[in-house]
Amino acid sequence: HENRLGPIEMHIVVGHRIGGPNHEPAGEHAFVGMGAHITRDVLPYTLVAGTPPQPKGLNSEGLKRRGFDQQQLSDIKQAYRLLYTSGMSLSEATQRIAELAEGRPHVAVMADFLNNSRRSILR
């Protein structure tokens, strides 16, 4: 799908009056809060809010509503922590997430998104 922010993947929740340059994608199942001015790619499954916008955690409630089980949520949380709380560089975290994604298609979505990001991710 396309909107004024550029490519939008599956099951995105986008708040009222968000802004940002054209062509900024948001990954599957992301939640972008009202008024957020998005200038970088939004990782799948991530909740983003604030001014300036920052990742606030996972869109856990949305994932549960869409049928993700506890193991999938745990895997996604592990990948999120590698990227946002481990202190690793983006390239290190991307590599570790790619390793974690083996046999886990829900984590592979994150790994693929990171590898295809054009302007880096909101971090």
N, C-alpha and C positions, 0 to 999 in steps of 0.2 A: 504494500500500500504506500501511497505517497501523500503527504500533507505539506503544509508550509514549512515544516522542519526537515523535510527530506524523507528518506525511506524509513518506514515504521514497520517493524516486524509483528509477529502474532501476539495478540492479547496484551496490548499496551494500554495502560491507563494514563491519560494525559490531562493534567489539571487545566483550569480556565486561565486564559491570558498568559500562557507561557510564550517565551520568545527565544530567539537565537538565529544565527545565520542559517541559510538554506543548507540542505543536505547533511544535517546532523542526525544520524540514526540512533534509535533506541532499540535495544535488544528485546527478545521475547520476554513477555511477562514482567517487563519493567513498569514502575510506577513513578511518574514525574509529577511532583506537587505543583499546586497552583502558584503562578507567578514566577516559576523558575526560568531563568534565562540560560538556556542550555548552549554551551559553546564547544563541548566535546561529546564524544560518543558515550552513551549510557549503557553499561554492561547489562546483559540479560539478568532478569530476576531481581534487579536492584531497585530500591526505593531511593529516590533523589528528591530533595526539598531544600528550601532556604534561599537566601540571597546573601552572598553568592551560593549557587546550588552546590550541595555536597551529598555524597552517598550517605544515607542514614541507616543502612542495613538492608536486609532482604525483604522483598515483597512476600513475606511468609504467608500472610492471610490469603492473598491472591493465589499463591501456589497450592495451598490446601484446598481452596475452593475449586481449583482446576484438577484435583485428583492426584497431586504429587504425594507419594507415601513418605513415611518417616525416614527410610533409608535414602531416598532421593533428596529430601530436605537436608539431611545430614551431610551428604556428599556436596551439595550446592553450598552449604554453610562452610564446609572445609575449604572449598575453592575460594569463596568470598574472603575468608580470613587470610588465606595465602596472599591475596592481592591487596587487601586493605589494612590488615593489622599485624602482619608478620614482620614488617620492616624490610622486606625484600625489595629489590629494584623491580621495575615493571618487567624487564626481560627475564629475571629469575623467576618471578611469580608466574609469568606466562608459561615458562618451561615446566614448572611444577604442576600447573593446572593441566597442561597437555598430558603429562604422565598420569595424573589422577583421572583424566577423561577416558583412558583405555577401558573399554567395556562398560562405560557409563555415558550413554548418549545425552543425558540431561546435563552433564558436565562438559561434554564435547561441544555443546551449543556455546558455552562460555569460551572455551579454547578457540573455537573457530572465529567467534566474534573478535577476540583479542588479536588473532592473527590477521584479520581483515580490516581492522580499524584504520581509518584513513587519517584521523587527526588525534589519535590517542584517545584515552578514555577519561572520563571525569573521575578524578581520584583525590 
